[in-house]
Amino acid sequence: MGDIARQRTSCTLTPLSALLCVAALVLLFSLIGIFTRPPNLLAAFWPANAVMLGCMVRYPRLATPAGWAGGILGFFLAALFTGEPLFKTILLTCGNLAGIGVGYLLMHRLAPADKLLRRPTSLVLLLRNTLAASLAAGVVGAIINPILSLGPPLYGLGFWFASELVNYMTILPVLLTLPPHDSVPPWRTLLYRTEFSWAGLMPLLSLVASLLLTLLIEGPGSIAFPVPALLWCAVTYSVFATSLLTLSYSTLILIALSNGHLVINHDVQTQYWMFSVRIGVMLIALTPLTAASIMAARNSLLREMKHLAHHDHLTGALNRAGFWSAANELLQHLTVQRYPVAVCMLDIDHFKRINDRHGHEEGDNQLSGFAARVRDQLRPGDLFCRLGGEEFVAILPGLSEEQAMAVAERLRKIVAQPGEENGAEPAVCITVSIGIASQREGPFNLDELLSRADQALYLAKHNGRNRVERYSAEQASPSVGQSCGT
């Protein structure tokens, strides 16, 4: 749903909006790269290219001529604000666009699941594409490096290739796995959230501690100190959170190395050491991202298996196993909150006749259609279960008996509406009998509530079917259901 909403939003994006959006992003992140670079050197951390590529892959409506023009405008504005010579700006922009262009040509062809890094092999494809994009930027860097008197061509190739590769591999995962805006809780909800878990915070704290050790101890092996903490984060947090933490690690290490705050070797500023360190940082960043992607695929498979185990394959409603655990958990929550609850037992009238007259295939169609109609009328927090055959149950939390009666009556009328005709055959009409049992506050006993709702259902059957009855201790009788059939 979030992807569809984003697509609808992007369809309203005008060329001018795309130009301004991309220009603003490129300008902002170009300035970040410029202000964090050492004097008289190229930036070791240059996020603008990865941000532009990631936005165009994630939001294709930005990858228009206007969007590309916005990227060029952003690069030139950043150079203008910082007083860079025009000729140098043109050459550097060509190098930036070469890498972005090759990366986009490769990445926009990927399957949607791979673009969003939802499969373990997605990281391999991302690495392949970013290697090509970094190499394209490196080739341009080899050409312009001697022109700008920044060193020999081989140094330009190595510097641009390594820098672009580590930037792409640390920034792109953040943009590609960015959650949809409609899936992020409002800030007000986050501010007033009271639950707190030290267990969930420990991986983050361990990462912070290992980064501090890296800066304090230094030495060649210090950049690998955070690896265990990053792996802990990968198996605990989502892919997006892990990619965000990996980006933070890589950015801190690269900036600290470039500015001399982290010394792993006195010759670290030489071209070969810088090339080696950047590749090493990229490979370290790749490890937790791969682990997080594998964990995400595993968790997705477990959720799918749990859904299959707890839902009826024909109607999509909860089955007995899924209903029992979900219902007890819901009733415990309602007891704590002192909310009422209503239980509706639903049974399709004369369902055996439908199977006998029209066949079991039509009976299955009626069951799935009935479940779909009922589910459309229920709230997201309501529980809906197929107990077996043509008998269903719905739990309506927070509703009084009168409110539950109104909901049940609405369900009865909707179910009784004629369905669509199938060719020359007339539509099969069905009706439903509903029994309701309610309780104002807990503690709740699920077995007792179901028993009361079942007695009310038998009363509805006894009184003529296609009706709603509520539980009443005076009216209910264990013998009512014995003579009314289904």
QUIMO-V876640 format. One record per backbone hydrogen bond with DSSP energy under -0.5 kcal/mol. CO is the residue of the C=O (numbers start at 1). NH is the residue of the N-H. E is the energy in kcal/mol with one decimal. If there is no record, write none. Layout:
[[CO/NH/E] [CO/NH/E]]
//
This chain:
[[1/5/-2.3] [2/6/-2.2] [3/7/-2.1] [4/8/-2.4] [5/9/-2.3] [6/10/-2.6] [7/11/-1.5] [8/12/-0.6] [9/12/-1.0] [10/13/-1.6] [14/18/-2.5] [15/19/-2.5] [16/20/-2.6] [17/21/-2.6] [18/22/-2.4] [19/23/-2.4] [20/24/-2.4] [21/25/-2.1] [22/26/-2.7] [23/27/-2.5] [24/28/-2.5] [25/29/-2.4] [26/30/-2.1] [27/31/-2.2] [28/32/-1.7] [29/33/-1.8] [30/34/-2.5] [31/35/-2.6] [32/36/-1.0] [34/37/-1.0] [38/41/-1.4] [44/46/-0.6] [47/51/-2.4] [48/52/-2.5] [49/53/-2.5] [50/54/-2.8] [51/55/-2.4] [52/56/-1.9] [53/57/-2.1] [54/58/-2.6] [55/59/-2.7] [59/62/-2.4] [60/63/-1.5] [62/64/-1.8] [64/68/-2.7] [65/69/-2.4] [66/70/-2.1] [67/71/-1.8] [68/72/-2.1] [69/73/-2.6] [70/74/-2.3] [71/75/-2.1] [72/76/-2.2] [73/77/-2.5] [74/78/-2.1] [75/79/-1.9] [76/80/-2.4] [77/81/-2.6] [78/82/-1.3] [79/83/-0.6] [79/84/-2.5] [80/83/-0.8] [85/89/-2.1] [86/90/-2.3] [87/91/-2.1] [88/92/-2.6] [89/93/-2.4] [90/94/-1.9] [91/95/-1.8] [92/96/-2.3] [93/97/-2.8] [94/98/-1.9] [95/99/-1.6] [96/100/-2.1] [97/101/-2.9] [98/102/-2.1] [99/103/-2.3] [100/104/-2.4] [101/105/-2.4] [102/106/-1.6] [103/107/-2.6] [104/108/-2.4] [106/109/-0.6] [107/110/-1.4] [111/114/-0.7] [111/115/-2.3] [112/116/-1.7] [113/118/-2.9] [114/117/-1.1] [119/122/-1.7] [119/123/-0.5] [120/123/-0.9] [120/124/-0.5] [121/125/-2.0] [122/126/-2.5] [123/127/-2.4] [124/128/-2.3] [125/129/-2.4] [126/130/-2.6] [127/131/-2.1] [128/132/-1.7] [129/133/-2.4] [130/134/-2.7] [131/135/-2.2] [132/136/-2.2] [133/137/-2.1] [134/138/-2.4] [135/139/-2.4] [136/140/-1.7] [137/141/-2.5] [138/142/-2.2] [139/143/-1.2] [140/144/-2.5] [141/145/-2.0] [142/146/-0.5] [143/147/-0.6] [144/148/-2.2] [145/150/-2.7] [145/151/-0.5] [146/149/-1.0] [152/156/-1.9] [153/157/-2.7] [154/158/-2.4] [155/159/-2.9] [156/160/-2.4] [157/161/-2.3] [158/162/-2.5] [159/163/-2.5] [160/164/-2.6] [161/165/-2.2] [162/166/-2.1] [163/167/-2.0] [164/168/-2.9] [165/169/-2.5] [166/170/-1.0] [167/171/-2.3] [168/172/-1.9] [171/174/-0.6] [171/175/-1.6] [172/176/-2.9] [173/177/-1.7] [175/178/-0.7] [180/183/-1.8] [181/184/-0.8] [186/190/-1.9] [187/191/-2.6] [188/192/-1.7] [190/193/-0.8] [197/201/-0.9] [198/202/-1.6] [199/203/-0.5] [201/205/-2.2] [202/206/-2.6] [203/207/-1.7] [204/208/-2.2] [205/209/-2.4] [206/210/-2.2] [207/211/-2.1] [208/212/-2.0] [209/213/-2.1] [210/214/-1.9] [211/215/-1.9] [212/216/-1.9] [213/217/-3.0] [213/218/-0.5] [214/218/-1.6] [219/222/-1.4] [220/223/-0.5] [221/224/-1.4] [222/225/-1.5] [224/227/-1.6] [225/228/-0.5] [226/230/-2.7] [227/231/-2.4] [228/232/-2.1] [229/233/-2.4] [230/234/-2.0] [231/235/-1.8] [232/236/-0.6] [233/236/-0.7] [233/237/-3.2] [238/242/-2.5] [239/243/-2.6] [240/244/-2.2] [241/245/-2.2] [242/246/-2.6] [243/247/-2.2] [244/248/-2.0] [245/249/-2.3] [246/250/-2.6] [247/251/-2.7] [248/252/-2.3] [249/253/-2.4] [250/254/-2.6] [251/255/-2.5] [252/256/-2.4] [253/257/-2.3] [254/258/-2.5] [255/259/-2.1] [256/261/-1.5] [256/262/-1.8] [257/260/-0.9] [262/264/-0.6] [263/219/-2.0] [265/268/-1.7] [267/270/-1.9] [270/274/-2.5] [271/275/-2.2] [272/276/-2.2] [273/277/-2.9] [274/278/-2.4] [275/279/-2.0] [276/280/-2.3] [277/281/-2.7] [278/282/-2.2] [279/283/-2.3] [280/284/-2.2] [281/285/-2.3] [282/286/-1.9] [283/287/-1.3] [284/288/-0.9] [285/289/-1.2] [286/290/-2.3] [287/291/-2.1] [288/292/-2.8] [289/293/-2.2] [290/294/-2.3] [291/295/-2.4] [292/296/-2.3] [293/297/-2.2] [294/298/-2.4] [295/299/-2.9] [296/300/-2.3] [297/301/-2.1] [298/302/-2.4] [299/303/-2.5] [300/304/-2.2] [301/305/-2.5] [302/306/-2.6] [303/307/-2.4] [304/308/-2.4] [305/309/-2.2] [306/310/-1.7] [307/311/-0.8] [310/319/-2.0] [312/316/-2.1] [317/312/-3.8] [318/386/-2.8] [319/323/-2.9] [320/324/-2.5] [321/325/-1.2] [322/326/-1.9] [323/327/-3.2] [324/328/-1.9] [325/329/-1.9] [326/330/-2.2] [327/331/-2.6] [328/332/-2.0] [329/333/-1.8] [330/334/-2.4] [331/335/-2.0] [332/336/-1.9] [333/337/-2.3] [334/338/-0.9] [334/339/-2.2] [340/398/-2.9] [341/439/-2.3] [342/396/-3.3] [343/345/-0.5] [343/437/-2.3] [344/346/-0.6] [344/394/-2.6] [345/435/-2.6] [346/392/-3.2] [347/433/-2.5] [348/351/-0.9] [350/353/-0.5] [350/354/-1.1] [351/355/-1.8] [352/356/-2.3] [353/357/-2.8] [354/358/-2.6] [355/359/-1.3] [359/363/-1.7] [360/364/-2.5] [361/365/-2.2] [362/366/-2.4] [363/367/-2.2] [364/368/-2.5] [365/369/-2.5] [366/370/-2.7] [367/371/-2.4] [368/372/-2.0] [369/373/-2.2] [370/374/-2.3] [371/375/-2.7] [372/376/-1.9] [373/377/-0.8] [374/377/-1.1] [374/378/-0.7] [375/378/-0.8] [379/382/-1.4] [383/395/-2.3] [384/318/-2.4] [385/387/-0.7] [385/393/-2.5] [388/391/-2.4] [390/348/-1.6] [391/387/-1.5] [391/388/-1.4] [392/346/-2.9] [393/385/-2.9] [394/344/-3.2] [394/396/-0.5] [395/383/-1.8] [395/397/-0.7] [396/342/-1.5] [396/399/-0.9] [400/404/-2.4] [401/405/-2.2] [402/406/-1.9] [403/407/-2.1] [404/408/-2.7] [405/409/-2.4] [406/410/-2.0] [407/411/-2.3] [408/412/-2.5] [409/413/-2.1] [410/414/-2.1] [411/415/-2.5] [412/416/-1.7] [413/417/-0.6] [414/417/-0.9] [415/430/-0.5] [421/423/-0.8] [422/425/-1.6] [425/422/-1.0] [427/429/-0.6] [431/349/-2.4] [433/347/-2.2] [434/469/-2.5] [435/345/-3.2] [436/471/-2.6] [437/343/-3.4] [439/341/-2.3] [444/446/-0.6] [445/449/-2.4] [446/450/-2.6] [447/451/-2.2] [448/452/-2.4] [449/453/-2.5] [450/454/-2.2] [451/455/-2.0] [452/456/-2.2] [453/457/-2.1] [454/458/-2.3] [455/459/-1.7] [456/460/-2.0] [457/461/-2.2] [458/462/-2.6] [459/463/-1.9] [460/465/-2.3] [461/464/-1.4] [467/434/-2.4] [469/436/-2.4] [472/476/-3.0] [477/480/-1.9] [479/482/-0.8] [480/483/-1.0] [481/485/-0.5] [486/350/-1.5] [486/351/-0.6]]
//
